[in-house]
Amino acid sequence: MKVLVAGATGLIGTAVCSRLIQEGHEVYPVVRPGRSRRCAGSREIVLDVARALDPADWHSHLSGIDAVVNCVGVLQDSLQDDPRAVHYSAAEALFKACAQTGVAKVIHFSAIGVDRLQPSPFSSSKLAGDEALTGLDLDWVILRPSVVLGRPVYGASALFRGLAALPLLPVMPNTGHLQVVQLDDVVATVVFFLHPDSPSRLALEMAGPEALLMSDVIDQYRCWFGWRKAREFVVPGWAARLLYRSGDLAGMLGWRPAMRTNAAKEIMRGATGDPQPWIRTTGLQPSSLSSALATNPATVQERWFARLYFIKPAIFVVLSFFWITTGIISLTSGWRSGVDLLINTALSALAEPAVVAGALADIAIGTLIAWRPTARLGLWGAIGISLFYAVCGTILRPDLWNEPLGPLMKILPILVVHFVAAAILEER
């Protein structure tokens, strides 16, 4: 079959594309501009789904398509994401375009429990998208998975591994139970419903066989990593709110942290449901988290990822703070020290303008690093200006290499940290 997969770079979409190619289908992954994967066996469609709000935006891409799998989903709003636009407006346009162009089969990913309770824009917009699909004359299937876990990680699945790497486990207050579902089972379900004789016009909850607390999930990951159970402590309500608000601030800067107020509302609701209709319809037996982890032993790379999960945001916060604060100090309390460094050098006559230029450059670099769309540019700018400072310092003040506090020597670890930040910047 010719299958268009929307949301092809996400956790579920990537796995669906890979499996469908293996099954011999002709896959057309829809990817955002700049997100090209050039996956062998597929023909990419570059389209910003959040802006494809008219059925006509989809018509040319649906020509000759036999089925559509819509995996698009964003947990919370950010500079790049608008849940209402993605889950409802764009989805409705896609579904109407399918009806208009003769694409009969549509498999749509929603989320478990959205038909029962909508505590956040995520779940309310997901439900709106579901209702837009059910009102059309299509062979539709709505899949409502719980929290999806698999070998690849992103979002909540990455958060679990990061929390598992902490020596003390923070337990957020008022968290609900989770019936986590395995990515392989989710993908197998898509393959089942692409069969010509599969049933349609039904909505199924996809939940694992056991209801776990978040701490239970994390304990199983610690065991998988080969680490002992961590000591737990309950995060006070005020501290939890502060963490979620900090995540909101990062979202305003274009980052995608898993811990945000929108996520908190969904966590309180939990992610549980009845998997029996799914099991009866497909004949699949969902795997438990423990059995799935036992089947795929942890590797050193996965331990690295877990340990780096919380170090990564710390690196970017510190680097942004470092550059911006250095610039501010150079223009205020450190002004005279900065000027004095250049006195009796080849730049004596330009000492003050040089300090101002350096300070403004530092502030600009820190701002670029803090702003997610320009973070990579900021990192390379920081590397460039650090090398510039090292060269100029060596020429103008070589004695600074021999200073007890090592003002020039410290450039070396600073460079390494920026290279590390550039290496781990990619989010998926």
C-alpha positions in Angstrom: 0.0 0.0 0.0 1.0 3.6 -0.4 0.8 5.0 3.2 1.2 8.7 4.2 2.5 9.0 7.8 2.0 12.4 9.4 4.3 13.1 12.4 6.9 10.8 10.9 9.8 12.2 13.0 8.1 11.5 16.4 8.6 8.5 18.7 5.6 6.6 17.2 5.9 8.0 13.7 9.5 7.0 13.2 8.9 3.5 14.4 5.7 3.2 12.2 7.6 4.3 9.1 10.4 1.8 9.7 8.0 -1.1 10.2 5.9 -0.3 7.2 8.9 -0.2 5.0 9.9 -3.6 6.3 6.4 -4.8 5.5 6.8 -3.8 1.9 4.6 -0.7 2.0 5.5 2.5 0.1 5.8 5.1 2.8 5.4 8.9 2.4 6.6 10.4 5.7 5.4 14.0 6.4 8.3 16.0 8.0 8.7 19.6 9.0 11.1 21.8 7.0 14.6 21.2 8.3 13.7 17.8 9.7 14.6 15.6 6.7 15.7 12.1 7.6 16.2 10.8 4.1 15.1 7.3 5.2 15.7 4.6 2.6 12.5 3.2 1.2 10.4 6.3 1.8 9.5 9.5 -0.2 9.5 12.4 2.2 6.8 15.1 2.1 8.1 18.4 3.6 5.2 20.1 5.2 4.6 22.1 8.4 1.5 20.4 9.6 0.6 23.2 12.0 0.2 25.5 9.0 -1.7 23.0 6.7 -5.1 24.1 8.0 -7.0 23.9 4.7 -7.9 20.6 3.0 -6.4 22.0 -0.2 -3.0 22.1 1.5 -3.1 18.3 1.6 -4.6 17.4 -1.8 -1.4 17.2 -3.9 0.2 15.0 -1.2 -2.7 12.5 -1.1 -2.8 11.7 -4.8 -2.6 7.9 -5.1 -2.4 7.3 -1.3 -4.2 4.2 0.0 -4.1 5.0 3.7 -3.1 7.7 6.2 -1.5 7.2 9.6 -1.7 10.4 11.7 0.9 10.3 14.5 1.1 14.0 15.0 1.0 15.1 18.6 2.4 17.8 20.9 1.9 17.7 24.7 2.2 21.4 25.3 2.4 24.7 23.5 5.8 26.2 22.6 7.3 28.5 20.0 7.1 25.6 17.6 3.9 23.8 18.7 0.3 24.7 19.0 -1.8 21.8 20.3 -5.1 23.2 19.1 -3.8 23.8 15.6 -2.0 20.5 15.3 -4.5 18.2 17.0 -7.7 19.7 15.7 -7.4 22.3 12.9 -4.7 20.6 10.9 -6.1 17.1 11.6 -9.5 18.2 10.5 -8.1 19.6 7.2 -6.2 16.3 6.7 -9.3 14.2 7.3 -11.5 16.3 5.0 -8.8 16.1 2.3 -8.8 12.3 2.7 -12.6 12.2 2.1 -12.3 14.5 -0.9 -9.5 12.6 -2.6 -10.7 9.1 -2.0 -8.3 8.0 0.8 -10.6 5.6 2.6 -8.4 4.3 5.4 -7.3 6.7 8.2 -5.5 5.5 11.4 -5.4 8.3 13.9 -3.5 8.5 17.1 -5.2 10.2 20.0 -4.5 9.6 23.8 -6.0 7.4 26.4 -8.8 8.9 28.5 -9.4 12.0 26.5 -13.0 10.9 26.0 -13.5 10.8 29.7 -11.7 13.9 31.0 -9.9 16.9 29.4 -7.8 18.6 32.1 -5.5 20.4 29.6 -5.4 21.9 26.1 -3.7 18.7 25.0 -6.5 16.3 25.8 -9.3 18.7 24.8 -7.7 19.3 21.4 -7.1 15.6 21.0 -10.8 14.9 21.6 -11.8 17.6 19.1 -9.6 16.0 16.5 -11.2 12.6 17.2 -14.7 14.0 16.8 -13.7 15.7 13.5 -12.7 12.3 12.2 -15.7 10.3 13.4 -18.0 12.7 11.6 -16.6 11.8 8.1 -17.5 8.9 5.8 -14.1 7.2 6.1 -12.8 3.8 7.3 -11.3 5.4 10.4 -9.6 3.8 13.4 -8.8 5.9 16.5 -5.9 4.5 18.7 -5.7 5.9 22.2 -2.4 4.8 23.7 -1.3 5.3 27.3 2.3 6.5 27.8 4.3 4.8 25.1 7.7 3.4 26.0 10.3 1.8 23.8 14.0 1.6 23.0 14.1 5.1 21.4 13.2 7.8 23.9 11.6 11.3 23.8 9.4 13.3 26.1 8.0 11.3 29.0 9.9 8.1 28.1 13.2 10.1 28.2 12.1 11.7 31.5 11.7 8.3 33.1 15.2 7.3 32.2 16.6 10.6 33.4 14.8 10.3 36.7 16.1 6.7 37.1 19.7 8.1 36.9 19.2 10.3 39.9 20.7 9.1 43.2 17.6 10.4 45.0 14.2 10.0 43.3 11.9 13.0 43.5 8.3 12.0 43.6 5.9 14.6 42.3 2.7 15.1 44.3 -0.7 14.0 43.0 0.5 11.7 40.2 -1.9 9.1 38.8 -1.3 5.5 37.8 0.1 4.6 34.4 -0.5 1.6 32.2 2.5 2.1 30.0 2.3 0.5 26.6 5.2 -0.7 24.5 6.1 0.9 21.2 6.4 -2.4 19.4 2.8 -3.3 20.4 1.6 0.1 19.1 3.4 -0.3 15.8 2.0 -3.9 15.4 -1.5 -2.5 15.9 -1.0 -0.1 13.0 0.2 -2.9 10.8 -2.9 -5.0 11.7 -5.3 -2.2 10.8 -3.7 -1.6 7.4 -4.8 -5.1 6.3 -7.6 -4.8 3.8 -10.0 -7.0 5.8 -9.4 -5.3 9.2 -12.3 -3.7 11.0 -12.8 0.1 11.0 -14.9 2.8 12.6 -13.8 2.0 16.1 -11.8 3.7 18.9 -9.5 1.5 21.0 -7.6 2.2 24.2 -4.1 0.8 24.2 -2.9 0.2 27.7 -0.3 -2.2 29.2 -1.3 -5.1 31.5 -0.4 -3.4 34.8 -1.1 -0.1 36.5 2.1 1.4 37.9 3.0 4.6 39.8 5.7 6.7 38.2 8.1 5.6 41.0 7.4 2.0 40.0 8.2 2.7 36.4 11.4 4.4 37.4 12.4 1.5 39.8 12.1 -0.9 36.9 14.3 1.3 34.8 16.9 1.4 37.6 16.9 -2.3 37.8 17.3 -2.5 34.0 20.3 -0.2 34.2 21.8 -2.5 36.9 21.4 0.1 39.7 19.9 -0.4 43.1 16.6 1.1 44.1 16.9 4.8 44.8 15.7 6.6 47.9 12.5 8.5 47.4 11.4 11.9 48.6 8.1 13.7 48.0 8.6 17.1 46.3 6.7 19.8 48.2 3.8 21.3 46.3 5.4 24.8 46.0 8.7 23.2 44.7 6.7 21.2 42.1 4.9 24.3 40.9 8.2 26.1 40.6 9.7 23.3 38.5 6.7 23.2 36.2 6.8 27.0 35.8 10.5 26.8 35.0 9.6 24.3 32.3 7.0 26.8 31.0 9.7 29.4 30.8 12.0 27.1 28.9 9.0 26.4 26.5 8.7 30.1 25.9 12.4 30.1 24.8 11.7 27.3 22.3 12.8 24.3 24.4 10.7 21.2 24.9 11.1 20.1 28.5 8.9 17.2 29.6 8.1 18.9 33.0 5.5 21.7 32.4 2.2 22.7 33.9 0.3 21.1 31.0 2.1 17.8 31.7 1.4 18.1 35.4 -2.4 18.2 34.7 -2.1 15.1 32.5 0.0 13.3 35.1 -2.6 14.0 37.8 -5.2 12.4 35.5 -3.1 9.4 35.0 -3.0 7.2 31.9 -5.1 4.0 32.5 -7.8 2.3 30.5 -9.3 -1.0 29.4 -7.1 -2.9 27.0 -9.5 -5.8 26.5 -11.3 -4.4 23.4 -7.9 -3.8 21.8 -6.7 -7.3 22.7 -9.9 -8.9 21.3 -9.9 -6.9 18.1 -6.2 -7.4 17.2 -5.3 -10.7 19.0 -2.2 -8.9 20.4 -1.1 -9.5 23.9 0.5 -6.3 25.3 3.9 -6.7 26.9 4.5 -5.6 30.5 7.3 -3.1 31.1 9.4 -5.6 33.0 9.2 -8.2 30.1 10.0 -5.6 27.5 13.1 -4.4 29.4 14.2 -8.0 30.0 14.1 -8.7 26.3 16.4 -5.7 25.5 19.2 -5.4 28.0 20.5 -1.8 28.7 23.7 -0.7 26.9 26.3 1.8 28.0 24.9 4.3 25.6 21.5 4.2 27.3 23.2 4.7 30.7 25.0 7.7 29.2 21.7 9.2 28.0 20.1 8.7 31.4 22.9 10.4 33.2 23.1 13.2 30.8 19.4 13.9 30.8 19.4 16.5 33.6 23.0 17.5 32.9 22.0 18.8 29.5 19.6 21.6 30.7 22.1 22.5 33.4 24.8 23.0 30.7 22.6 25.3 28.7 21.4 27.3 31.7 25.0 27.7 33.0 26.4 28.6 29.6 23.7 31.3 28.9 24.2 32.7 32.4 28.0 32.6 32.1 28.1 34.6 28.8 25.3 37.1 29.7 26.6 37.8 33.2 30.2 38.1 31.9 29.1 40.8 29.5 27.1 42.6 32.2 30.0 42.5 34.7 32.4 43.9 32.0 30.1 46.9 31.5 29.6 47.5 35.2 31.6 46.4 38.3 34.4 44.9 36.2 34.8 47.8 33.8 38.0 49.2 35.2 39.6 45.8 35.5 38.8 45.1 31.9 40.2 48.3 30.7 43.4 47.9 32.8 44.1 44.6 31.2 44.6 46.3 27.8 46.6 49.2 29.1 50.2 49.1 27.9 49.4 46.8 25.1 49.0 47.4 21.4 45.3 48.1 22.1 45.9 50.8 24.7 44.2 53.5 22.7 41.2 51.3 22.0 40.9 49.8 25.5 37.5 51.1 26.3 35.8 50.4 22.9 37.4 46.9 23.0 35.9 46.1 26.4 32.5 47.4 25.3 32.6 45.3 22.1 33.6 42.2 24.0 30.9 42.7 26.5 28.2 43.1 23.9 29.5 40.1 22.0 29.3 38.0 25.2 25.7 39.1 26.0 24.7 38.4 22.4 26.2 34.9 22.5 24.5 34.1 25.8 21.1 35.2 24.4 21.6 33.1 21.3 22.3 30.0 23.4 19.3 30.6 25.6 16.9 30.9 22.6 16.4 27.4 21.3 16.1 28.2 17.5 19.5 30.0 17.7 21.2 27.8 20.3 23.5 26.0 17.8 24.6 29.3 16.3 25.3 30.7 19.8 27.4 27.6 20.7 29.6 28.0 17.5 29.8 31.7 18.1 31.0 31.0 21.7 33.6 28.6 20.4 34.8 31.1 17.8 35.0 34.0 20.3 36.7 31.8 22.9 39.4 31.0 20.3 39.6 34.7 19.4 40.1 35.6 23.1 42.8 32.9 23.5 44.7 34.1 20.4 44.4 37.8 21.3 45.3 37.1 24.9 48.4 35.2 23.9 49.5 38.0 21.7 48.7 41.0 24.0 49.0 39.5 27.5 50.9 36.2 27.3 51.6 36.5 31.1 47.9 35.6 31.7 48.7 32.0 30.8 50.9 31.9 34.0 48.3 33.6 36.3 47.4 31.5 39.4 43.6 31.7 38.5 44.3 30.8 34.9 42.2 33.4 33.0 43.4 32.1 29.7 43.9 28.5 30.8 40.2 28.3 31.6 39.3 28.8 28.0 40.3 25.2 27.3 37.6 23.5 29.5 35.1 26.2 28.3 35.7 25.1 24.7 35.2 21.5 25.6 31.9 22.2 27.4 30.6 24.0 24.3 31.5 21.1 22.0 29.6 18.8 24.4 26.6 21.1 24.3 26.6 21.1 20.5 26.9 17.3 20.5 23.8 16.8 22.7 21.7 19.7 21.4 19.5 17.5 19.1 16.2 16.5 20.7 15.1 13.7 18.4 
